[in-house]
Amino acid sequence: MVMNPLRLLRRHERLKRESLDEAQVLRRRHGDDAIAAAKEKLARTDLTSWYRQVLERAILVLQKELV
């Protein structure tokens, strides 16, 4: 199966965009505890694989903000 490179690029951009949005929501809602709240959400078992990826990237974004 051959993957369309433009489709992969759009998927990557969408993941980046959604993770930035999720990081902003977590920061507004939880303030300094945003990373802990994201890790709590990530521990749930009923998440889709897509949302799990979004949360993992959002945690990375939040950790970069602290540095």
LOKE-9601 format. One record per residue: z, y, x of N, C-alpha, C in turn. Coordinates in Angstrom, 3 decimals, padded with zeros to 6 digits. Each point is the difference from the previous one (the first is absolute). Layout:
> npz/npy/npx/capz/capy/capx/cpz/cpy/cpx
> Z/Y/X/Z/Y/X/Z/Y/X
...
END
This chain:
> npz/npy/npx/capz/capy/capx/cpz/cpy/cpx
> 000.000/-001.170/000.838/000.000/001.170/-000.838/000.000/001.244/000.891
> -000.905/000.892/-000.260/-000.122/001.230/000.769/000.678/001.129/-000.771
> 000.913/000.694/000.688/000.705/001.112/-000.633/-000.769/001.293/000.219
> -000.058/000.793/-001.008/-000.650/001.292/000.068/000.901/000.963/000.789
> -000.474/000.560/001.114/000.855/000.883/000.805/000.420/001.267/-000.741
> -000.847/000.500/-000.889/000.390/001.188/-000.766/001.128/-000.314/-000.976
> -000.032/-001.193/-000.555/001.071/-000.410/-000.911/001.326/-000.116/000.757
> -000.050/-000.540/001.201/001.209/-000.106/000.816/000.533/001.382/000.369
> -000.900/000.920/000.324/000.402/001.357/000.343/000.656/000.691/-001.197
> -000.614/-000.127/-001.175/000.584/000.609/-001.198/001.363/-000.609/-000.327
> 000.138/-001.301/000.195/001.280/-000.665/-000.258/001.068/000.522/000.965
> -000.373/000.162/001.269/000.934/000.517/000.989/000.416/001.429/-000.333
> -000.951/000.830/-000.406/000.306/001.383/-000.362/000.885/000.061/-001.235
> -000.256/-000.887/-000.960/000.822/-000.038/-001.210/001.426/-000.417/000.328
> 000.151/-000.976/000.901/001.331/-000.442/000.416/000.747/001.143/000.686
> -000.683/000.723/000.853/000.618/001.123/000.697/000.430/001.082/-000.992
> -000.887/000.327/-000.939/000.276/001.038/-000.990/001.178/-000.388/-000.900
> 000.009/-001.237/-000.479/001.075/-000.431/-000.892/001.336/-000.116/000.724
> -000.032/-000.393/001.272/001.256/-000.097/000.747/000.582/001.391/000.274
> -000.855/000.986/000.246/000.490/001.367/000.171/000.607/000.527/-001.302
> -000.652/-000.295/-001.119/000.533/000.413/-001.305/001.348/-000.674/-000.270
> 000.087/-001.282/000.284/001.245/-000.737/-000.225/001.118/000.543/000.890
> -000.322/000.333/001.238/000.997/000.562/000.913/000.510/001.342/-000.524
> -000.892/000.812/-000.549/000.416/001.290/-000.559/000.904/-000.186/-001.211
> -000.345/-000.951/-000.856/000.820/-000.268/-001.187/001.384/-000.476/000.425
> 000.037/-000.920/000.957/001.290/-000.508/000.479/000.821/001.111/000.641
> -000.642/000.863/000.760/000.716/001.094/000.660/000.570/000.972/-001.034
> -000.788/000.316/-001.039/000.489/000.913/-001.041/001.136/-000.624/-000.802
> -000.132/-001.274/-000.313/000.975/-000.654/-000.860/001.302/-000.349/000.730
> -000.118/-000.426/001.271/001.169/-000.529/000.704/000.434/000.819/001.208
> -000.786/000.972/000.389/000.391/000.865/001.116/000.089/-000.769/001.307
> 001.153/000.117/000.664/000.184/-000.654/001.301/000.088/-001.522/-000.108
> 000.276/-000.513/-001.173/000.109/-001.449/-000.200/-001.322/-000.625/-000.429
> -001.100/000.684/000.228/-001.306/-000.472/-000.463/-000.393/-001.321/000.656
> 000.285/-000.159/001.273/-000.381/-001.243/000.693/000.801/-001.167/-000.554
> 001.286/000.210/-000.220/000.837/-001.064/-000.557/-000.463/-000.373/-001.409
> -000.382/000.988/-000.781/-000.479/-000.269/-001.359/-001.314/-000.776/000.038
> -000.868/000.345/000.934/-001.271/-000.711/000.123/000.235/-001.450/000.429
> 000.944/-000.203/000.886/000.306/-001.371/000.441/000.608/-000.817/-001.137
> 000.796/000.650/-000.856/000.537/-000.689/-001.170/-001.128/-000.416/-000.939
> -000.945/000.914/-000.219/-001.147/-000.324/-000.848/-000.811/-001.130/000.598
> -000.150/000.011/001.317/-000.796/-001.007/000.691/000.637/-001.388/-000.104
> 001.307/-000.051/-000.184/000.703/-001.280/-000.096/-000.227/-000.695/-001.344
> -000.542/000.723/-000.976/-000.238/-000.603/-001.309/-001.069/-001.082/000.104
> 000.116/-001.006/-000.825/-000.941/-001.127/000.051/-001.165/000.150/-000.973
> 000.067/000.958/-000.902/-001.043/000.126/-001.016/-001.071/001.031/000.357
> -000.107/000.393/001.261/-000.997/000.984/000.407/-001.350/-000.659/000.240
> -001.049/000.742/-000.264/-001.332/-000.490/000.330/-000.210/000.152/001.508
> -000.960/-000.715/000.525/-000.263/000.087/001.434/-000.483/001.402/000.372
> -000.734/000.645/-000.894/-000.485/001.356/000.271/001.162/000.979/000.099
> 000.913/-000.046/-000.978/001.122/000.935/000.015/000.925/-000.289/001.177
> 000.097/-001.250/000.404/000.795/-000.358/001.174/-000.588/000.678/001.250
> -001.322/-000.015/000.118/-000.652/000.674/001.126/000.237/001.506/-000.057
> -000.084/000.568/-001.200/000.217/001.438/-000.167/001.416/000.365/000.435
> 000.988/-000.784/-000.411/001.384/000.280/000.379/000.214/-000.142/001.502
> -000.603/-001.011/000.604/000.147/-000.182/001.443/-000.567/001.204/000.748
> -001.156/000.481/-000.427/-000.586/001.180/000.645/000.825/001.250/-000.294
> 000.562/000.099/-001.194/000.842/001.157/-000.344/001.252/000.033/000.879
> 000.566/-001.160/000.280/001.154/-000.062/000.891/-000.383/000.494/001.386
> -001.167/-000.396/000.479/-000.456/000.483/001.309/-000.177/001.515/000.006
> -000.549/000.523/-001.080/-000.190/001.452/-000.108/001.345/000.711/000.031
> 000.968/-000.523/-000.758/001.324/000.617/-000.041/000.697/-000.083/001.352
> -000.184/-001.099/000.712/000.622/-000.119/001.325/-000.625/000.963/000.990
> -001.308/000.229/-000.115/-000.650/000.970/000.881/000.468/001.410/-000.265
> 000.356/000.294/-001.248/000.504/001.332/-000.346/001.342/000.260/000.673
> 000.798/-001.037/000.175/001.318/000.176/000.592/-000.065/000.264/001.497
> -001.047/-000.461/000.637/-000.108/000.149/001.461/-000.435/001.362/000.393
END
